[in-house]
């Protein structure tokens, strides 16, 4: 069997590795700060931050999973941890009891407000400070285009669930 897919050029490979490394380094530093200052993982912070920015501080679980790019089961687990800490609540939607709605609590809002200044400082120091004039606009334009391309496929929550073996 012959693979007809061409490999990445040296320039493509360099760009790919740079994006992946920058992403990993930034996430590692941000995660360390969030754990130290708020006992939060990076994904837990993303959940809370998205809820704080959402209308009425609430989102459907599937929309939240798509926004943070996390599996349904993983998000359910993380939401359970946040719920136990009193940072969010989960309830059935009044319109459709199959839909779970996640709402940030006042304690969740307060925690985001407490960790946000250090989070912003880390992001600025690591990502934005090394940039030259014009870099931010160029980076935003390129990554915005790539993100739109990647998000053009249906979100994971809209894809059909895999059939379980033995079911059916």
N, C-alpha and C positions, 0 to 999 in steps of 0.2 A: 504494500500500500504506500503510495507516494503522497506526501503532503505538498499541495500546490500553493499553499499560502506563503507568500514571501515573508521573510523575517523583517524586523524593524531596522531602519537605517541607523547608523551611529547617532545621528542627530535626534531621531525619534526615541531611541533607547535612552539617550542622555536626558531628554526632556521627561520621559516616563519615570525614570529613576529619581530625578530631581523632584517631581511632583509628589511621588510616593514618600520620599525621605522627608521633605518639608512637612507634609501632612502628618507623618508619624511623629516627628520631633515636636511639632506644635501641639498635637494632641497629647503627647506624653507630658509636656510641661504644663499644659492647661489642666490635665487630669491630676497631676501632683498637687497643684495649687488648690483645686476644688476639693480634693480629699483632705488636705491639711486644714483648710479654712471652713469647710462646710460638711465634711464627711459625705461628700457626693461623688459619684462617678461622673465621667464626662457625659454619658448618655442620660443620667438622671438630671444633670444640669440642663441639657438640651430639652428634655421633657418639660421641666419647670419653666425655662425661659420661653419656650413656645406657648405654654399656657398663660404666662404673664402677659405676653403680647397678643393673645387671642381675644376676640370679642367676649366679654363677660368672663374671661379667664377659663373658658371651657372649650374642649374639642372632642370630636368623636375619636375613639381609640384607633380606628383604621386611618384617619387623617393624621393623627399623631405619629403612628408607625411609619407612614409614608414620608412625613416631614423630617423625621430623624433618621430615616433609612435604617430601620430596625425590623426584625422579624416580629410577627404577631405574638409568638410565644415569649420571645425575649422581652418585648414591651410589657406584656402581661406580668411577667416576673418583676421587672423594674418598677412598674406601677404599684405592684403589691408591696414592695419595699417602701416606696414613697408614701403609700396609704398608711402603712403601719406607723410611720413616723409622723403622721398627721399633716403632711405637706400637700397632699391631694386627696380628693374623694372620687369614688367611682360609683356610677349609678346607671340604671337603665334609662334610655331615652323615653320621654313621655310619648313620642310619636311612633317608636318601634322598640319594643322591649328586647329585641335581639341586639340592638345597638347599645354599646357602652359609652357613656360620656364621662370624660375625666375633667375635673375642675380643680384649679389650684386654690389652696386655702390661704388665709392670712399668714399663717406660719410659713407656707411655701413662698409667698411673696416676700416676706421679711428675710428669708434665707437667701433668695436671689439678690435682693438689695444689699445684703451683707457681703456676699462673695463677688458681686459684679465689679466693684472698683479694682480689685486685684486681678480679676480675669481680664478686664480691659487693659490694664497695665502690662500684663504678660503678652497679650496679643499685639499690642502696639510695639513693645520692645522687640519681640521676636520676629514679627511679620512686617510691620509697616516702617519701623525706624530705619532698616537697611535700604529702603527703596529710594530711588532718585526721583526728581520731578518728572511727572508723566508716567512713571511705572504703575502707580495704582490704577489710573484710568485704563491703561493697556491691559493690566492683569484682570481687572474687573470685566472688561469687554470680552477678552478671550475666554476666561472661565465661565462667564455668563452664557456664552455661545455653547461651550462644551456641556455645561449643566443642562441647558435647554435640550440639546441633542440627546443626552443620556436620559432625561426625564420624559422624552417623547414616547417611550414605550410605557405600557400600562404600569402603574405602581403595583408593588407586590401584593397589596391588600386587594387589588381588583382582579388579580390572576386567580384562576380556579385552584382550589386546594387539591393537592395530590390525593388520589384515592388510597386509602389504607389497604394494605395487604390483608386478604381474608374477608374484607368487607364487600358486600354487594351481592 
